[in-house]
Amino acid sequence: LHEALVPVLILLIIIHVAGALKHHIFDKDITITRMFSFK
């Protein structure tokens, strides 16, 4: 079971990061900026 879930989890992480970068780069969304601003 674990052997099957590891690639799925890695794929989900990659899709999640790609979606976040898409919002930041193409949509000019400030969500990432707000998350990583240490004020």
C-alpha positions in Angstrom: 0.0 0.0 0.0 2.7 2.5 0.9 4.5 1.8 -2.4 1.4 2.9 -4.2 0.8 6.0 -2.1 4.3 7.5 -2.2 4.2 8.4 -6.0 0.6 9.8 -5.5 1.7 12.0 -2.7 4.7 13.2 -4.6 2.5 14.0 -7.6 0.0 15.9 -5.4 2.9 18.0 -4.0 4.2 18.8 -7.5 0.7 19.8 -8.7 0.2 21.9 -5.6 3.6 23.8 -6.0 2.9 24.2 -9.7 -0.5 25.7 -9.0 0.9 28.1 -6.4 3.6 29.2 -8.9 1.0 29.7 -11.6 -1.0 32.0 -9.3 2.1 33.9 -8.3 3.7 34.3 -11.8 0.8 34.4 -14.3 -2.1 35.7 -12.2 0.0 38.2 -10.2 -1.6 36.9 -7.0 -0.1 38.2 -3.8 -1.0 35.1 -1.7 2.6 33.7 -1.7 3.9 37.2 -0.9 1.6 37.4 2.1 2.4 33.9 3.3 6.2 34.6 3.3 6.3 38.2 4.5 7.7 38.2 8.0 6.4 41.5 9.3 
